[in-house]
Amino acid sequence: MGEREIEQFKAERAKLNQIVMKYSGRNIKRFYSLDSQVFSEGVLPKKMKELLGLVASLVLRCDDCITHHIIRCYEEGVKDDELEEAVAIALMVGGSITIPHLRRALQTWDQLKGQE
């Protein structure tokens, strides 16, 4: 996933979220609001919360979520060694079935870093 693909991913995610909101009632809107609140700055910094989201997404094997959290981790200034420790936890909890997702996550990370 190069720079162009990352920007396309972000644009498509935003567009699809707009469509979801178009058809959403109170319950879906509340869930989206809660999601935003949970990942905002609090006792735990945003960076830590994005790493936690990444670990959960890797264990659940949700590629869209993984990509989103990898991008957010990069934007929040996560360092390579912090990312490695977090994905090691995901691998330990999720087992070897997470390896294909781990590969793609680190490929995206590598491409984000290549944009520097």
C-alpha positions as CSV (number, residue, x, y, z in Angstrom):
1,M,0.0,0.0,0.0
2,G,1.8,3.1,-1.3
3,E,1.1,6.7,-0.5
4,R,-1.6,6.9,-3.1
5,E,-3.3,3.7,-1.8
6,I,-3.1,5.0,1.7
7,E,-4.8,8.3,0.7
8,Q,-7.4,6.3,-1.3
9,F,-8.1,4.1,1.8
10,K,-8.6,7.2,4.0
11,A,-10.9,8.8,1.4
12,E,-12.9,5.7,0.8
13,R,-13.3,5.2,4.6
14,A,-14.5,8.8,5.0
15,K,-16.9,8.4,2.0
16,L,-18.3,5.1,3.3
17,N,-18.8,6.6,6.8
18,Q,-20.8,9.4,5.3
19,I,-23.0,6.8,3.6
20,V,-23.4,5.0,6.9
21,M,-24.4,8.3,8.6
22,K,-26.9,9.0,5.9
23,Y,-28.9,5.9,6.9
24,S,-28.1,5.9,10.6
25,G,-30.4,6.4,13.4
26,R,-29.6,7.1,17.0
27,N,-28.1,3.7,17.8
28,I,-25.5,3.7,15.1
29,K,-24.6,7.4,15.6
30,R,-24.2,6.7,19.3
31,F,-21.8,3.8,18.5
32,Y,-19.7,6.0,16.2
33,S,-19.7,8.8,18.8
34,L,-18.5,6.3,21.5
35,D,-15.8,5.1,19.1
36,S,-14.5,8.6,18.7
37,Q,-14.6,9.3,22.4
38,V,-12.8,6.1,23.4
39,F,-9.9,6.9,21.1
40,S,-9.6,10.6,22.2
41,E,-6.9,11.8,24.7
42,G,-7.6,10.7,28.2
43,V,-5.6,9.0,31.0
44,L,-4.1,6.9,28.3
45,P,-2.6,9.0,25.5
46,K,-4.0,8.6,21.9
47,K,-0.8,6.8,20.9
48,M,-1.4,4.1,23.4
49,K,-5.0,3.8,22.5
50,E,-4.2,3.4,18.8
51,L,-1.7,0.6,19.7
52,L,-4.4,-1.1,21.7
53,G,-6.8,-0.8,18.8
54,L,-4.2,-2.2,16.5
55,V,-3.6,-5.2,18.7
56,A,-7.4,-5.9,19.0
57,S,-7.7,-5.5,15.2
58,L,-4.9,-7.9,14.5
59,V,-6.3,-10.5,16.9
60,L,-9.8,-10.1,15.3
61,R,-8.1,-10.1,11.8
62,C,-10.0,-7.1,10.5
63,D,-7.8,-5.7,7.6
64,D,-9.6,-2.4,7.3
65,C,-9.3,-1.8,11.1
66,I,-5.7,-2.8,11.0
67,T,-4.9,-0.4,8.2
68,H,-6.8,2.4,10.0
69,H,-4.9,1.8,13.3
70,I,-1.5,1.5,11.5
71,I,-2.1,4.9,9.9
72,R,-3.3,6.4,13.2
73,C,-0.3,4.9,15.0
74,Y,2.0,6.5,12.5
75,E,0.1,9.9,12.8
76,E,0.4,9.7,16.6
77,G,4.2,9.2,16.5
78,V,4.5,5.5,17.4
79,K,8.1,4.4,17.1
80,D,9.2,1.2,15.5
81,D,10.1,-0.5,18.7
82,E,6.8,0.4,20.3
83,L,5.0,-1.0,17.3
84,E,7.0,-4.2,17.4
85,E,6.1,-4.8,21.1
86,A,2.5,-4.2,20.4
87,V,2.3,-6.5,17.4
88,A,4.2,-9.2,19.3
89,I,1.4,-9.1,21.9
90,A,-1.2,-9.5,19.1
91,L,0.8,-12.5,17.7
92,M,1.0,-14.1,21.2
93,V,-2.7,-13.6,21.8
94,G,-4.0,-14.3,18.3
95,G,-1.5,-17.0,17.3
96,S,0.0,-17.8,13.9
97,I,-3.3,-17.1,12.1
98,T,-2.6,-13.4,12.6
99,I,0.7,-13.6,10.7
100,P,-0.8,-12.7,7.2
101,H,-2.4,-9.7,8.8
102,L,0.8,-8.8,10.6
103,R,2.7,-8.9,7.3
104,R,0.3,-6.5,5.6
105,A,0.3,-4.2,8.7
106,L,4.0,-4.0,8.7
107,Q,4.1,-3.5,4.9
108,T,1.8,-0.5,5.3
109,W,4.0,0.8,8.2
110,D,7.0,0.5,6.0
111,Q,5.3,2.4,3.2
112,L,4.2,5.1,5.6
113,K,7.8,5.5,6.8
114,G,9.0,5.6,3.3
115,Q,7.0,8.8,2.8
116,E,9.2,10.6,5.4
